[in-house]
Amino acid sequence: MNTTYAEDVMTVINNRSSVRHYDKTAKISKEELSEILTFTTKAPSAWNLQHWHFTVFHSDDAKQKLLPVAYNQSQIVDSSAVIAILGDLEANQNTDIVYDPLVQAGHITQEIKDTLAGQISRAYTDKAFARDAAFLNASLAAMQLMITAKAMGYDSCAIGGFNKESFVKEFSISERYVPIMLISIGKAAKPAHQSNRLDLEHVVTWL
């Protein structure tokens, strides 16, 4: 492993914190957001089905429309952008677009693809599984988004406090997707609140 690379990753993770107060004048370009989202989509997912979708609130008008849905939290409009993380309840529909190019390129055989497709099809007969998979895999992407944003010099905060029913109705979200969280992105106006982490003895069991 490249030591410098490892240290840089550790520094980014160590320095990331939840920022709720943003510099209202700081802007982020669509190109920067697209770069962040490109790295976000490199997150792992079950069967590589990529169980996520993103709704980006970039303009001031869009953020103002989101504000009441997010219980009027000031970070919604003060941040440079807000990205809604949606989980895909029908990620099984991605099977062909994920695996057909691999078959065509000779990376896997048609037989392997058919086996995987069968596994996926059987799993998605269970709606509880589909919902759990949507939350789990989209959350992996959400964490990757926040780490990427920090690496690019932006702060962020994961927001679970918003009216999900209103969100779906207000922004015409397909039944295919379930809202997971909002993530505000911008430049901190002041440092994040100090926080601590539990000692490993409280969160780790060695066997």
C-alpha positions as CSV (number, residue, x, y, z in Angstrom):
1,M,0.0,0.0,0.0
2,N,1.2,3.5,-0.8
3,T,1.8,5.1,2.6
4,T,1.1,8.7,1.5
5,Y,-2.2,7.6,0.0
6,A,-3.2,5.7,3.2
7,E,-2.3,8.7,5.3
8,D,-4.3,11.0,3.1
9,V,-7.4,8.8,3.4
10,M,-7.0,8.6,7.2
11,T,-6.7,12.3,7.4
12,V,-9.9,12.9,5.4
13,I,-11.8,10.5,7.6
14,N,-10.4,11.9,10.8
15,N,-11.2,15.5,9.8
16,R,-14.7,14.8,8.5
17,S,-17.4,16.0,10.9
18,S,-21.1,17.0,10.7
19,V,-21.3,20.7,9.9
20,R,-24.6,22.4,10.3
21,H,-23.6,26.1,9.9
22,Y,-22.5,27.0,6.4
23,D,-21.1,30.0,4.6
24,K,-24.1,31.3,2.7
25,T,-21.9,32.9,0.1
26,A,-20.0,29.8,-0.8
27,K,-20.9,28.2,-4.1
28,I,-20.3,24.7,-5.5
29,S,-20.4,24.1,-9.2
30,K,-22.4,21.5,-11.0
31,E,-19.1,20.1,-12.3
32,E,-17.9,19.6,-8.7
33,L,-21.1,18.0,-7.6
34,S,-20.9,15.7,-10.6
35,E,-17.4,14.7,-9.6
36,I,-18.5,14.0,-6.1
37,L,-21.3,11.9,-7.3
38,T,-19.1,10.0,-9.7
39,F,-16.9,8.9,-6.8
40,T,-20.0,8.2,-4.7
41,T,-21.2,5.7,-7.3
42,K,-18.0,3.7,-6.8
43,A,-19.4,2.6,-3.4
44,P,-19.9,-1.2,-3.0
45,S,-23.3,-2.7,-3.4
46,A,-24.9,-6.2,-3.2
47,W,-24.5,-7.9,-6.6
48,N,-23.2,-4.5,-7.8
49,L,-26.8,-3.5,-8.4
50,Q,-26.1,0.0,-7.2
51,H,-29.2,0.5,-5.2
52,W,-29.2,4.3,-5.2
53,H,-30.6,7.4,-6.8
54,F,-29.7,11.0,-6.1
55,T,-31.9,14.1,-6.2
56,V,-29.7,17.2,-6.2
57,F,-31.0,20.5,-4.8
58,H,-28.5,23.0,-6.3
59,S,-30.4,26.2,-7.0
60,D,-31.6,28.6,-4.4
61,D,-35.2,28.0,-5.5
62,A,-34.9,24.3,-5.2
63,K,-33.5,24.6,-1.7
64,Q,-36.2,27.0,-0.7
65,K,-38.8,24.4,-1.9
66,L,-37.1,21.7,0.2
67,L,-36.9,23.9,3.3
68,P,-40.4,23.2,4.8
69,V,-40.1,19.5,3.9
70,A,-36.9,19.5,6.1
71,Y,-38.6,21.2,9.0
72,N,-37.1,24.6,8.2
73,Q,-33.6,23.7,9.1
74,S,-31.4,26.6,8.2
75,Q,-28.6,24.4,6.8
76,I,-30.9,23.5,3.9
77,V,-30.8,27.0,2.4
78,D,-27.4,28.1,3.8
79,S,-25.5,25.2,2.4
80,S,-24.2,25.2,-1.2
81,A,-26.3,22.2,-2.2
82,V,-28.4,19.4,-0.7
83,I,-28.4,15.9,-2.1
84,A,-31.2,13.5,-1.3
85,I,-30.1,9.8,-1.1
86,L,-32.8,7.5,-2.3
87,G,-32.8,3.7,-2.0
88,D,-33.8,1.6,-5.0
89,L,-36.5,-0.9,-4.1
90,E,-36.3,-2.4,-7.5
91,A,-32.6,-2.6,-8.0
92,N,-33.1,-6.1,-9.5
93,Q,-34.2,-4.2,-12.7
94,N,-30.5,-3.2,-13.0
95,T,-29.4,-6.8,-13.5
96,D,-29.1,-6.7,-17.3
97,I,-27.5,-3.2,-17.6
98,V,-25.0,-4.3,-14.9
99,Y,-24.1,-7.7,-16.2
100,D,-24.7,-7.7,-20.0
101,P,-21.6,-5.5,-20.7
102,L,-19.5,-7.9,-18.6
103,V,-20.7,-10.8,-20.7
104,Q,-20.1,-8.9,-23.9
105,A,-16.6,-8.0,-22.8
106,G,-15.8,-11.6,-21.9
107,H,-15.3,-10.9,-18.2
108,I,-18.0,-13.3,-17.2
109,T,-19.9,-16.1,-19.0
110,Q,-23.6,-16.0,-19.9
111,E,-23.9,-19.0,-17.5
112,I,-22.5,-17.0,-14.6
113,K,-24.8,-14.0,-15.5
114,D,-27.8,-16.3,-15.6
115,T,-26.9,-17.8,-12.2
116,L,-26.6,-14.4,-10.6
117,A,-29.8,-13.2,-12.2
118,G,-31.6,-16.1,-10.7
119,Q,-30.3,-15.4,-7.3
120,I,-31.3,-11.7,-7.6
121,S,-34.8,-12.6,-8.9
122,R,-35.5,-15.0,-6.1
123,A,-34.2,-12.5,-3.4
124,Y,-36.5,-9.7,-4.8
125,T,-39.6,-11.7,-4.3
126,D,-39.3,-10.7,-0.7
127,K,-40.3,-7.0,-0.3
128,A,-38.7,-6.8,3.2
129,F,-35.4,-7.9,1.6
130,A,-35.7,-5.3,-1.1
131,R,-36.3,-2.5,1.4
132,D,-33.5,-3.6,3.7
133,A,-31.2,-3.8,0.7
134,A,-32.2,-0.3,-0.5
135,F,-31.4,1.2,2.9
136,L,-28.2,-0.7,3.4
137,N,-26.6,-0.1,0.0
138,A,-27.7,3.5,-0.4
139,S,-26.2,4.2,3.0
140,L,-22.9,3.0,1.8
141,A,-23.1,5.5,-1.0
142,A,-24.1,8.2,1.4
143,M,-21.0,7.7,3.5
144,Q,-18.8,7.6,0.4
145,L,-20.4,10.9,-0.7
146,M,-19.5,12.7,2.5
147,I,-15.9,11.4,2.5
148,T,-15.5,12.5,-1.1
149,A,-16.9,15.9,-0.4
150,K,-14.4,16.3,2.5
151,A,-11.5,15.2,0.3
152,M,-12.6,18.0,-2.2
153,G,-12.6,20.6,0.6
154,Y,-16.4,20.6,1.3
155,D,-18.1,19.9,4.6
156,S,-21.3,18.0,4.9
157,C,-24.0,16.7,7.3
158,A,-26.3,13.7,7.0
159,I,-29.9,14.7,7.8
160,G,-32.5,12.2,8.8
161,G,-35.0,14.7,10.0
162,F,-37.3,15.5,7.2
163,N,-40.9,14.6,6.2
164,K,-40.4,11.7,3.9
165,E,-44.1,11.5,2.8
166,S,-44.0,15.2,1.9
167,F,-40.7,14.8,0.1
168,V,-42.1,12.0,-2.1
169,K,-45.2,14.1,-2.9
170,E,-43.5,17.4,-3.4
171,F,-40.8,16.2,-5.7
172,S,-42.8,13.5,-7.5
173,I,-40.5,10.6,-6.4
174,S,-41.3,7.3,-8.1
175,E,-42.6,4.5,-6.0
176,R,-39.4,2.6,-7.0
177,Y,-37.4,4.8,-4.6
178,V,-37.5,5.3,-0.8
179,P,-36.0,8.4,0.7
180,I,-33.1,7.5,3.0
181,M,-31.5,10.9,4.0
182,L,-30.5,14.3,2.9
183,I,-26.9,15.5,2.8
184,S,-26.0,19.2,3.0
185,I,-22.8,20.2,1.4
186,G,-20.9,23.5,1.7
187,K,-18.2,25.4,3.4
188,A,-18.3,25.6,7.2
189,A,-19.2,29.0,8.7
190,K,-17.9,27.8,12.1
191,P,-16.4,24.6,13.4
192,A,-18.6,21.6,14.0
193,H,-19.7,20.8,17.5
194,Q,-17.1,18.9,19.5
195,S,-18.0,15.2,19.8
196,N,-16.4,12.0,21.0
197,R,-16.4,8.4,20.0
198,L,-17.0,5.4,22.3
199,D,-13.9,3.4,23.2
200,L,-13.4,0.3,21.2
201,E,-14.2,-1.8,24.3
202,H,-17.8,-0.6,24.0
203,V,-18.3,-1.4,20.3
204,V,-16.0,-4.3,19.5
205,T,-16.3,-8.0,20.5
206,W,-13.1,-10.1,19.8
207,L,-13.7,-13.8,19.1
